[in-house]
């Protein structure tokens, strides 16, 4: 670590402490060259993969957009905020653990559909209708039939 006072790279850690939340480490350092002390903080910096849209453009993953689209599908449905929060976290964890630098928007959409399927049947169909661009009522019926047949298989 370079000393902020004299720019020497000869510094020593004299004390380290983990924050109460456990997400940062505070380090007290001493510069061997100028003998001044300073504090540094160490924290994890996770990079979410970029989202590649259908038209080929790329954008940063935005958890607020994810939550907004889920909330829209869940509008006036009996699903708690805590359940939505947990679903958003699960989607983010899946994206992080994929190890990919870029993911297609379709992959994110499928993850969201999987979460909504577990949270609320109506929200799942709402999201699927927009996500898959249903053109007529038959596509709704087909999705509902698929949903019911997989639910029957699970029970």
N, C-alpha and C positions, 0 to 999 in steps of 0.2 A: 504494500500500500504506500502510495506516495504521500509525503508530508505536505499538508496544505500551506504550510508556512515557508519552508525552505526548498520544497520539491525533491528532497532526498528520498530514495527508496529504502533506506535503512531504518525501518520502523519495527517496533516490537509491540505485541499484544501484552498488556499488563493485567487486564481483567475482561472476562466475558460473562454476560448474563442473558438468559432467555427471557423474553417479555412474558407478562402474565398470560397473554393469549397463546403464547407458544409459537407465534408466526414470525418473530424477528429475533435476532441476536444483537445485543448491544456490545460493542467492543471498545474498551479504553485503550488507546495506543500512545506510545512515547517514541518520539523521533530521536534516534541515536546521534544525529548530526547537530540539531539545535536544542535538544532536550525539552521541547515543548510537547504538550499532551493534546490529544484530540479524540473525538468519539466517532465511530463509524457504526452503521446499522446494516445488517445482512438480512435479506428476506428472499423468499422464493419468487422467481419471475417466470410464470408459466405462459407459454405462447399458444393461444388457441389457433387452430388451423384456419386459413382463409377459406371463404365460401365461394365456390365457383358457380355462378348462376347459369341458367339454361342458355342464355345468349353469349356465354363465354366471359362475361365480366367477372372480376373478383372484388370481394369486399371483406372487410374485417367481420369476424363473427360478432354479433351484437346480442348479448343475453336479454336486453330490453325488448328487441324485436321478437325474440323467441317467446318471452313471457307475454307480450302483447298479442301474438297470434294464438297462443294457448288460451289466454283470457277471453279473446273474441269467441273462440269455439265453445268455451265454458260459460259464456254469458248466461246469467239466470239459471245456472245449474247448481245443484247442491254439493259443490266441491270446495273444500276449505283452502284458504290461502297457503296454509302449511303444506297441504298435499301438492299444490301447484309449485311451490318453492322446491319441494323435494324432487318433483319431476324435472324441473329446470336444471337442478344440480345433477341429476342422473344423465341428462342429455349432455351437459357440459363435460362430465366425467368420461362419458363414452367417446366424445370428440377428442378429449385430451389423451385418453388411453389408446386411441387409434394410431398415434404416433405419426400421423400424416400431416404434411404442411398445408395441404389443400384438400377440401372435401367438396363433392358436388352438393348443390342445394337439395337435390333429391334425396341424398343420404340423410341430411338433417330433417327433411320432411318425414322420412320413414321413421326416424327415431321419435319424432313428435307424435306421429300416429300411434306408435307402439305405446307411448306413455298415455295418450288420451284413451286408447283402447282399455287400459287398466283403470283409468279414473272415471270415465263416464261414456256410456254408449252413444248418447245423443251428441256429445261433443266430438266423439270420434267420427261419426257420420257427417257432421257439419264440416269438420276440418277436411275430411276425405273429399267432400263434394267440391270444395274450393281447390284443394291441392291437386286433385286428379281432373279438375275441370269437367265435371259432369255436364253432359249436354241435354240429357232427358231423364225422365223418371225411371226408366229401365235401369240406368246405371246406379241409381239410389237403391232400387230393389235388389240388384245383383250384390252390391256392397253389404246390404243388410243380411241377405241370405248367406254370404260368406262369413259374416260376423257370427250369425247364429250357428252355422255348422261348426265353426271352430270352437265356439263356446260349448256346444253339445259334446264335442270330442274331448274337451277338458274336464267335463263332469262325468 
